[in-house]
Amino acid sequence: MTDNDTHVLRAGAAAQGPYALDIDPKRAGWSHSSLRVLELPPGGSHSLAAGDSEWIVLPLSGGCTVHVEGEAEGFELLGRDSAFKSVTDFAYVPRDAHAQITSGAGGRFALAGARCERRLPARYGPAPEVPVELRGTGNCSRQVNNFAAASAFACDRLIAVEVLTPGGNWSSYPPHKHDEHHPGVESELEEIYYFEVDGGGGVDGHGRADRDGRADRDRETDGPGRGSGLGYHRVSPSRPGGTDILAEVRTGDAVLIPDGWHGPSIAAPGHTLYYLNVMAGPGSGEEREWLIRDHPDHGWIRDTWPSQPVDPRLPLYGPQEQER
């Protein structure tokens, strides 16, 4: 028996109001990590009350302006056509702040959040400064956009990155975990995976996920852009009674990972798999850092990487290639 029913949120299943996806600590059953996907029509506007969490506004498609109360000027986010086309700029909204998000042309915007203690300054994250990493080699090659990695952008608790896996490749591999606090070895972090598939299920011509998640799942499809894209994601228990997931994932799906060895994430041939990772944890006074422990049965795969080339399809794009 797996945890698919409770830890895999299908597109539309966690929609609320303007959010195509709304995951907070209460819904997830943990203490820190949050993720919302905000959909704005042309000319649309949304008020964000940060509360006890810090937030990053990350365009998935389209651009927006983020006005943070108390700031003289708003942050103009150029954004992008889609996560498969370019990196993007972003905005940091501190805890206890109020922000107004407006979009002239409309779009979809991820709001990655984490409960935190410190109030840091509101800031703009330029796209050219996003570190783009090629991780792994061979069929384990993937691209990681480290826009809010612990070493790349200052937050109190929040860690967030984007991963793009070319069709036929595995990422989040070898399986790894970060569910216990061991100083210098492993961090305790709750994690959300939010998936999109290039040309994949539940995506209309504007890159928006269908709210009910049914339109492309329940009819036959005949090629890219009509629901044929999918991936698979695995989480295996790291302790008795721990999280156990094996799920097919499509655009708009999310997976909650409170614990466990997570990986691989598998991209179907012909379809690039995108996921946004949002992480945060209790901290207990330790540094904000991403420290993982590889599964003892699979960690050896890293030793094979130096002898193989990186997939020639990567990078899909670089930090300088934000659309203009």
C-alpha positions in Angstrom: 0.0 0.0 0.0 1.4 3.4 -1.0 0.8 7.0 0.1 -0.2 8.1 -3.4 -3.7 9.1 -2.2 -2.5 11.4 0.5 0.8 12.7 -0.8 0.2 13.0 -4.5 -2.0 16.0 -5.3 -3.4 15.9 -8.9 -3.8 19.0 -10.9 -6.8 20.9 -9.6 -7.2 18.8 -6.5 -5.7 21.5 -4.3 -7.1 24.5 -6.1 -8.6 27.3 -4.1 -9.7 30.7 -5.2 -7.2 32.3 -7.6 -4.7 29.5 -6.8 -4.5 26.5 -9.2 -2.5 24.9 -6.3 -2.6 25.9 -2.7 -0.4 23.9 -0.2 0.3 25.2 3.2 1.7 23.5 6.3 -1.7 22.6 7.6 -2.8 20.9 4.4 0.6 19.1 4.1 0.6 18.0 7.7 4.0 19.5 8.5 5.4 22.8 9.9 7.2 25.0 7.3 6.9 24.5 3.5 4.2 26.1 1.3 3.6 26.4 -2.4 0.9 28.2 -4.3 0.4 28.6 -8.1 -1.4 31.9 -8.8 -3.2 32.3 -12.1 -3.9 35.9 -13.2 -6.0 36.9 -16.2 -4.8 39.9 -18.3 -5.0 43.0 -16.1 -5.4 40.8 -13.0 -4.2 41.6 -9.5 -3.8 39.7 -6.3 -3.1 40.7 -2.7 -0.6 38.5 -0.8 -0.4 38.7 3.0 2.9 37.0 3.9 1.9 36.3 7.5 4.6 34.2 9.3 6.2 33.0 6.1 8.7 34.4 3.6 7.8 34.1 -0.1 9.4 34.1 -3.5 7.2 35.1 -6.5 8.5 33.1 -9.5 6.9 33.5 -12.9 6.1 30.1 -14.6 4.6 31.9 -17.6 4.2 35.6 -18.2 5.5 38.6 -16.3 4.2 40.7 -13.4 4.9 43.6 -11.0 5.3 42.9 -7.3 4.6 45.9 -5.0 5.7 45.3 -1.5 4.2 47.6 1.2 6.8 50.1 2.3 9.0 49.8 -0.8 9.3 53.0 -2.9 9.0 51.1 -6.2 7.6 47.8 -7.3 9.7 44.9 -8.7 9.1 44.5 -12.4 9.4 40.9 -13.3 10.0 40.3 -17.0 9.2 36.6 -16.5 9.2 34.1 -19.4 7.0 32.3 -21.8 7.5 29.0 -20.0 9.9 27.2 -17.7 11.1 25.2 -20.7 12.2 28.4 -22.5 14.4 30.4 -20.1 15.4 31.3 -16.6 13.3 34.0 -15.0 13.7 36.9 -12.6 11.9 36.8 -9.3 10.9 38.8 -6.2 11.4 38.0 -2.5 8.6 39.1 -0.1 9.5 39.0 3.6 7.3 37.7 6.4 4.7 40.1 7.9 4.6 42.0 4.6 1.7 42.8 2.3 2.3 42.6 -1.5 0.3 43.3 -4.6 0.9 41.2 -7.7 -0.4 42.6 -11.0 0.0 41.3 -14.5 -0.9 43.3 -17.6 -0.8 40.3 -20.0 -1.7 37.6 -17.4 0.2 34.6 -16.4 1.0 31.9 -13.9 3.2 32.5 -10.9 4.6 30.1 -8.3 4.6 31.5 -4.7 7.2 29.4 -2.8 7.0 29.9 0.9 8.4 28.9 4.3 7.5 29.7 7.8 10.4 31.6 9.3 11.6 33.8 12.2 13.7 36.6 10.7 12.3 39.4 8.5 14.8 40.0 5.6 14.6 42.9 3.2 12.3 42.7 0.1 14.5 42.1 -2.9 14.6 41.6 -6.7 16.4 38.5 -8.1 17.8 39.2 -11.6 17.6 36.3 -14.1 21.3 36.7 -15.3 22.4 36.0 -11.7 20.6 32.6 -11.4 23.2 29.9 -11.2 22.5 27.2 -13.9 24.0 23.9 -13.0 24.4 20.7 -15.1 24.2 17.8 -12.6 25.0 14.2 -13.4 26.1 12.7 -16.7 24.8 10.2 -19.3 21.1 9.4 -18.7 21.3 11.0 -15.2 22.0 14.4 -16.8 19.7 17.2 -15.7 19.7 21.0 -15.5 19.2 22.8 -12.1 18.3 26.4 -11.9 19.5 27.3 -8.4 17.6 30.6 -8.1 17.0 30.2 -4.3 19.5 27.5 -3.4 21.1 28.0 0.0 24.3 29.3 -1.4 22.7 31.5 -4.1 20.1 33.7 -2.5 19.6 34.7 1.1 16.4 33.5 2.8 15.7 32.6 6.4 14.4 29.1 5.9 13.3 28.8 2.3 15.3 26.8 -0.3 13.9 26.5 -3.8 15.3 25.3 -7.2 14.0 24.3 -10.6 15.1 21.0 -12.3 14.7 20.2 -16.0 15.2 16.6 -17.1 15.5 15.7 -20.8 13.2 13.0 -22.1 14.4 9.5 -21.3 16.6 10.7 -18.4 16.4 10.2 -14.7 16.9 12.9 -12.1 16.7 13.1 -8.3 19.0 10.2 -8.7 20.6 8.5 -6.8 17.7 8.4 -4.3 18.5 10.6 -1.4 16.9 11.9 1.8 16.9 14.9 4.1 14.5 13.9 6.9 16.9 13.9 10.0 19.1 16.5 11.5 22.8 15.4 11.5 25.1 18.4 11.7 27.4 18.5 8.7 25.8 15.4 7.1 22.0 15.8 6.7 19.4 18.5 6.9 15.8 18.1 8.1 13.7 19.5 5.3 10.1 19.1 4.2 9.9 19.1 0.4 7.3 19.8 -2.3 7.7 18.8 -5.9 5.6 20.6 -8.5 5.6 19.1 -12.0 5.1 20.3 -15.5 5.8 18.3 -18.7 6.7 19.9 -22.0 3.7 19.4 -24.2 2.1 17.4 -21.4 -1.2 16.6 -19.9 -3.6 19.3 -18.7 -1.9 22.1 -20.6 -3.8 24.4 -22.9 -2.2 26.6 -25.6 -1.3 29.2 -23.1 0.6 26.9 -20.8 -2.2 26.8 -18.1 -3.1 23.6 -16.2 -6.7 22.6 -16.5 -8.3 23.0 -13.0 -10.1 19.7 -13.1 -7.1 17.8 -14.3 -9.4 15.8 -16.6 -9.4 17.4 -20.0 -6.3 15.7 -21.3 -6.3 12.7 -19.0 -9.7 11.4 -20.0 -9.4 11.5 -23.8 -7.1 9.9 -26.3 -4.1 12.0 -27.3 -2.1 12.1 -30.5 1.1 13.9 -29.8 3.0 16.6 -28.0 0.8 19.4 -26.6 -2.3 17.2 -26.3 -1.7 15.4 -23.0 0.9 12.8 -24.1 3.6 14.0 -21.7 4.1 12.3 -18.4 6.8 11.3 -15.9 7.2 9.1 -12.9 8.3 9.8 -9.4 9.3 7.5 -6.6 9.7 7.9 -2.8 10.7 4.8 -0.7 10.6 4.6 3.1 13.6 5.6 5.1 12.1 4.3 8.3 9.3 1.8 9.3 6.0 3.2 8.2 7.7 6.0 6.2 6.5 7.6 3.0 6.0 5.2 0.1 5.1 6.7 -3.3 5.2 5.5 -6.9 3.2 7.9 -9.1 2.7 8.9 -12.7 2.9 12.7 -12.8 1.7 15.2 -15.3 1.5 19.0 -15.6 0.0 20.6 -12.5 0.6 17.6 -10.2 2.4 18.0 -6.8 4.0 15.5 -4.5 4.5 16.0 -0.8 7.7 14.5 0.7 7.8 14.8 4.6 10.4 12.0 4.7 11.9 9.1 2.7 14.4 8.3 0.0 13.1 10.4 -3.0 14.0 9.6 -6.6 14.1 8.8 -9.3 12.1 11.4 -11.2 11.8 9.9 -14.7 11.1 11.8 -17.9 9.3 10.0 -20.7 11.1 9.9 -24.0 10.2 12.9 -26.1 9.1 15.1 -23.2 11.2 17.3 -21.0 10.2 17.0 -17.3 10.2 20.2 -15.2 9.8 20.3 -11.4 10.0 23.1 -8.8 11.4 22.0 -5.5 10.4 23.9 -2.4 12.1 23.0 0.9 12.2 24.3 4.5 12.6 22.7 7.9 12.5 23.3 11.6 16.1 24.4 11.7 16.8 24.0 15.4 19.5 26.7 15.2 21.5 25.1 12.4 22.5 26.7 9.2 20.1 27.0 6.2 21.7 24.3 4.0 20.8 21.4 1.7 22.6 18.4 3.0 21.5 15.0 1.7 22.3 11.4 2.3 22.3 9.0 -0.7 20.5 5.7 -0.5 23.2 3.1 0.4 22.2 0.8 -2.4 22.4 3.4 -5.2 24.9 6.0 -4.2 27.6 4.2 -6.2 26.1 5.6 -9.5 27.8 9.0 -8.8 31.2 7.2 -9.2 30.3 6.5 -12.9 29.6 10.1 -13.8 33.1 11.3 -14.5 33.5 8.6 -17.2 30.4 9.7 -19.1 29.6 13.0 -21.0 26.8 15.3 -20.1 23.7 14.8 -22.2 24.3 17.0 -25.3 20.8 18.4 -25.1 21.9 20.3 -22.0 21.9 23.1 -21.1 18.4 23.8 -22.4 19.3 27.4 -21.9 21.6 29.5 -19.8 21.2 32.3 -17.2 21.7 35.0 -19.9 18.8 33.8 -22.0 15.8 35.3 -20.3 13.3 36.2 -23.1 12.9 39.9 -24.0 
